[in-house]
Amino acid sequence: MAKPVVLVVGLKNQGRAHVPAFMRDERVQVAICDLDPKQVKDVGNIARIPDRYRFSGGTAYGAALDALSPLVVALATPTVTHRALCRQGAAAGAHIFCEKPLAPNAEEGRLLLDEVQAFGRDLWVGFHMRYMHGAVTTALANGAMGGISSVELEWERLLGRPPLGPLGFPGGPIVSDLGSHQIDLAFRWLGHPPVRYTAGMDAKPVRGSELYDRYGGLIVCSSRQTVSLNMSYESAIPIAERASLRVIGDEGKLLVPLMTAREDDPGLFLPTLNGEAFGVSLDGAVLGRATPPRNPMGCFIAQATDVITAALGGDAPTLCTGEDALRVVEVVDGLSESARTLMPVMFQAP
Ligand SMILES: NC(=O)c1ccc[n+]([C@@H]2O[C@H](COP(=O)([O-])OP(=O)(O)OC[C@H]3O[C@@H](n4cnc5c(N)ncnc54)[C@H](O)[C@@H]3O)[C@@H](O)[C@H]2O)c1
């Protein structure tokens, strides 16, 4: 009997991580689709995908859905296209795995989620960084640091990385593109408290683009826990990129590196608690199912495995649900609105 199909749509950048990740799983057959025939040709050849599973050109997506009735559609297309493509995929009977951010704004995200669910399909969102620090997530949930009062998010890129195009980034401004990964992690570690208000501001536009650069902000929860943000596309740093989360708890401070350009130094990826290594090593055995952060592809593989498991009716608690992803977009909307008006945005009445 033919295997169920995962149709990966959008192959230029992020889709190139998803194709090999899904291909690792023998429970499914992978098909590919892009408006741009070159992407289909390149990825199809590299991944040795048979002709009948390759679709390119203007009507490619509809044709692929008709021909294959996929179990899962995996979308790595620009964020503004997510709603229409999610709805079309769900209408064709597929569960949806969609790259982050779920939508350009919360209103569109809510409609998207409702539409997919109205077709009785599930929606999951590609927050692969959930798979980087599984041991930290487990330890914090087990009270390793006592109560957590705040999480501080930092993400800096050296000017010019990634190259800026006239249309900006497929994921949107910095707080939605990069910040949404960290906000998702922070809320997971804080235990998803309701948000009370957001406040923040951005600074000058990124050179050659309409996007703003530095974002500084604060998310205050009704539990009195806070998340602070400090991020920039144009930092004056000696390396191309660095990102981290600092978790402040009753029993210490935990520094969790997310990303650094200095991949030759594995020590940079080790979480530290009060300056000491936090009992996890880069050895996958110690991290359990979580993947050593040095190997981002491992995160995509673990995430793809979970998507297929969930689509086949199994349990995949690390996978980001549509509801969790929508909450992140709501918070990003609040932060952006605060930056626009220079006023806090209330989520709950005082
Ligand atoms: N998880 C992450 O860390 C991460 C990293 C980068 C991008 N992303 C997200 O992935 C998504 C895509 O980003 P990207 O950088 O890969 O974008 P991109 O612009 O580099 O590539 C998008 C591809 O989608 C194709 N496409 C567009 N509309 C299509 C349609 N209707 N049917 C078929 N193909 C279509 C384009 O031809 C292009 O090849 C965005 O939502 C972005 O936020 C996530």
The ligand as an ORCA input file, in Angstrom:
! r2SCAN-3c Opt
* xyz 0 1
  N      11.760     28.410     11.677
  C      12.656     29.318     11.307
  O      13.655     29.540     11.975
  C      12.435     30.069     10.035
  C      13.545     30.570      9.331
  C      13.324     31.242      8.114
  C      12.028     31.399      7.650
  N      10.972     30.903      8.387
  C       9.587     31.079      7.916
  O       9.399     30.249      6.772
  C       8.514     30.903      5.863
  C       9.225     31.005      4.526
  O      10.401     31.737      4.674
  P      11.604     31.558      3.635
  O      12.733     32.338      4.181
  O      11.820     30.105      3.319
  O      10.945     32.290      2.346
  P      11.517     32.457      0.864
  O      10.896     33.672      0.284
  O      13.012     32.301      0.839
  O      10.922     31.177      0.082
  C       9.564     31.010     -0.082
  C       9.310     30.044     -1.230
  O       7.897     29.854     -1.295
  C       7.524     29.851     -2.669
  N       6.105     30.217     -2.741
  C       5.539     31.406     -2.453
  N       4.194     31.336     -2.630
  C       3.923     30.068     -3.033
  C       2.737     29.373     -3.370
  N       1.548     30.000     -3.362
  N       2.824     28.071     -3.748
  C       4.024     27.458     -3.784
  N       5.187     28.063     -3.487
  C       5.141     29.352     -3.104
  C       8.430     30.868     -3.326
  O       8.515     30.645     -4.736
  C       9.761     30.584     -2.604
  O      10.524     29.609     -3.279
  C       8.156     32.251      6.492
  O       6.916     32.123      7.179
  C       9.287     32.479      7.483
  O       8.894     33.272      8.595
  C      11.160     30.243      9.544
*
